Amino acid sequence: MDNESGFSLTEVITALFILSLGAVALSQSVGTMITSWDRTKNRTSSVDHLTDLALSIEPFETHQRAETGIPDGPVLSIEDGPALQLSSPRLDRGADCEFDMVGRRCR
């Protein structure tokens, strides 16, 4: 009786072929993951840059509002008068309203 131990050449080649197919799929997955990390890193750096820009503009805006006397909150600039405040943190403040061709304007 012939008792062989080990693998035949065909079995070894088949096993290597299957392992190489698995390695190709794994390398594609790793490549996709690395590309995703790079995109996330670029987006994060863009957001960080915009945050730094917004933080650098805020003190200038506060200083500009203090100089011009414009109150905090969004305002609407008009040509024929001072800027109109769109919302006010002080709700108990009275408003003088005028009616014209455009509509009601409260100052």
C-alpha positions as CSV (number, residue, x, y, z in Angstrom):
1,M,0.0,0.0,0.0
2,D,1.3,3.4,-1.0
3,N,0.7,5.9,1.8
4,E,1.4,9.4,0.6
5,S,1.6,12.3,3.0
6,G,1.4,15.9,1.8
7,F,-0.3,17.7,-1.0
8,S,-0.2,17.1,-4.7
9,L,1.0,19.8,-7.1
10,T,-2.5,20.5,-8.3
11,E,-3.8,21.0,-4.8
12,V,-0.9,23.4,-4.0
13,I,-1.5,25.4,-7.2
14,T,-5.3,25.5,-6.5
15,A,-4.7,26.7,-2.9
16,L,-2.3,29.5,-4.1
17,F,-4.8,30.6,-6.8
18,I,-7.6,30.9,-4.2
19,L,-5.3,32.8,-1.8
20,S,-4.3,35.2,-4.6
21,L,-8.0,35.9,-5.4
22,G,-8.6,36.6,-1.7
23,A,-5.5,38.9,-1.6
24,V,-6.8,40.9,-4.6
25,A,-10.2,41.4,-2.9
26,L,-8.5,42.4,0.3
27,S,-6.2,44.9,-1.4
28,Q,-9.1,46.5,-3.2
29,S,-10.9,46.9,0.2
30,V,-7.8,48.4,1.8
31,G,-7.4,50.8,-1.2
32,T,-11.0,51.9,-0.9
33,M,-10.6,52.4,2.8
34,I,-7.5,54.5,2.4
35,T,-9.1,56.6,-0.3
36,S,-12.1,57.2,2.0
37,W,-9.7,58.2,4.9
38,D,-7.9,60.7,2.6
39,R,-11.2,62.3,1.5
40,T,-12.3,62.5,5.1
41,K,-9.0,64.1,6.1
42,N,-9.4,66.7,3.2
43,R,-12.9,67.5,4.2
44,T,-12.0,67.9,7.9
45,S,-9.1,70.2,7.0
46,S,-11.5,72.3,4.9
47,V,-14.0,72.5,7.7
48,D,-11.1,73.5,10.1
49,H,-10.0,76.2,7.7
50,L,-13.6,77.6,7.4
51,T,-14.0,77.5,11.2
52,D,-10.7,79.4,11.7
53,L,-11.8,81.9,9.1
54,A,-15.2,82.4,10.8
55,L,-13.5,82.8,14.2
56,S,-11.1,85.4,12.8
57,I,-14.0,87.4,11.2
58,E,-16.2,87.4,14.4
59,P,-14.0,90.0,16.4
60,F,-13.9,92.3,13.4
61,E,-17.7,92.1,13.0
62,T,-18.2,92.9,16.7
63,H,-15.8,95.8,16.5
64,Q,-17.5,97.1,13.3
65,R,-21.0,96.8,14.9
66,A,-19.7,98.7,18.0
67,E,-18.3,101.5,15.8
68,T,-21.4,101.9,13.6
69,G,-23.9,101.5,16.4
70,I,-25.7,98.6,14.6
71,P,-27.3,96.3,17.3
72,D,-26.6,92.6,17.5
73,G,-28.7,90.4,15.3
74,P,-29.3,90.4,11.5
75,V,-29.9,93.7,10.0
76,L,-31.1,95.0,6.6
77,S,-29.3,97.9,5.0
78,I,-31.6,100.4,3.2
79,E,-30.6,103.4,1.1
80,D,-33.0,106.0,2.6
81,G,-32.3,105.5,6.3
82,P,-30.4,103.6,9.0
83,A,-30.2,99.9,8.9
84,L,-33.3,98.0,10.0
85,Q,-32.8,95.3,12.6
86,L,-34.5,92.1,11.5
87,S,-34.7,90.5,15.0
88,S,-34.1,92.0,18.4
89,P,-33.0,90.3,21.6
90,R,-35.0,93.0,23.5
91,L,-38.6,92.1,22.9
92,D,-40.0,94.9,25.1
93,R,-38.6,97.7,22.9
94,G,-41.1,99.8,21.0
95,A,-41.0,100.3,17.3
96,D,-41.9,103.2,15.1
97,C,-43.5,101.9,12.0
98,E,-44.0,103.7,8.7
99,F,-46.1,102.7,5.8
100,D,-44.9,103.4,2.3
101,M,-45.0,101.9,-1.2
102,V,-42.8,99.0,-0.2
103,G,-44.8,98.1,2.9
104,R,-44.4,98.5,6.7
105,R,-41.0,99.5,8.0
106,C,-40.3,99.5,11.7
107,R,-37.3,101.2,13.2
